[in-house]
Amino acid sequence: MSSVSVSFEDAREILKNENEEFARIDKKHRELDERIAHLEEQRFLSPEEEVEEKQLKKDKLRLKDLMAEMIEQYQASHKTT
């Protein structure tokens, strides 16, 4: 018999609604994405903005990795056989 787990997207939606920490991380990830998009829309960035953009991208990736880890843990704990 094979085991079936919750899909990645379903687990993400469940965690956004049921886990305050995940919801907070997801919100911060979206805020960083919006700020990065704003910076990328500009024709030229000052040296300070370039540094900010690089740091924002690192922070966003760190949050994405953290969310993926939380989703994988959720999926592992909610497998059905």
C-alpha positions in Angstrom: 0.0 0.0 0.0 1.3 3.4 -0.9 1.1 6.4 1.4 -0.6 9.6 0.2 0.4 13.0 1.6 -1.3 16.4 1.5 -0.2 18.4 -1.6 2.3 21.2 -1.1 -0.2 23.9 -2.0 -2.9 22.4 0.2 -0.5 22.1 3.1 0.6 25.7 2.5 -3.0 26.9 2.7 -3.8 24.9 5.8 -0.7 26.2 7.6 -1.5 29.8 6.6 -4.9 29.4 8.2 -4.0 27.3 11.2 -0.4 28.2 12.2 0.3 31.8 13.4 4.0 31.5 12.9 3.6 30.2 9.3 1.1 33.0 8.5 3.5 35.6 9.9 6.4 34.2 7.8 4.2 34.0 4.7 3.1 37.7 5.2 6.7 38.9 5.6 7.7 36.9 2.5 5.0 38.6 0.5 6.0 42.1 1.8 9.6 41.4 0.8 8.5 40.3 -2.6 6.6 43.5 -3.1 9.6 45.7 -2.0 11.9 43.7 -4.3 9.4 44.2 -7.2 9.3 47.9 -6.5 13.1 48.2 -6.5 13.3 46.1 -9.7 10.8 48.5 -11.4 13.2 51.4 -11.0 15.5 52.2 -13.9 18.5 52.8 -11.7 19.3 51.9 -8.1 21.5 53.8 -5.8 24.3 51.8 -4.2 22.3 51.7 -1.0 19.3 50.4 -2.9 21.4 47.7 -4.6 22.6 46.5 -1.2 19.0 46.6 0.2 17.8 44.6 -2.8 20.4 41.9 -2.3 19.6 41.7 1.4 15.9 41.5 0.8 16.4 38.7 -1.7 18.5 36.8 0.8 15.9 37.3 3.5 13.1 36.3 1.2 14.9 33.1 0.2 15.5 32.3 3.9 11.8 32.7 4.6 10.9 30.6 1.6 13.2 27.8 2.8 11.7 28.0 6.3 8.2 27.8 4.9 9.1 24.8 2.7 10.6 23.0 5.7 7.4 23.7 7.7 5.3 22.4 4.8 7.4 19.3 4.5 7.0 18.6 8.2 3.3 19.1 8.0 3.1 16.7 5.0 5.2 14.1 6.8 2.9 14.2 9.8 -0.3 14.0 7.8 0.3 11.0 5.5 -2.5 8.6 5.0 -2.0 5.0 3.9 
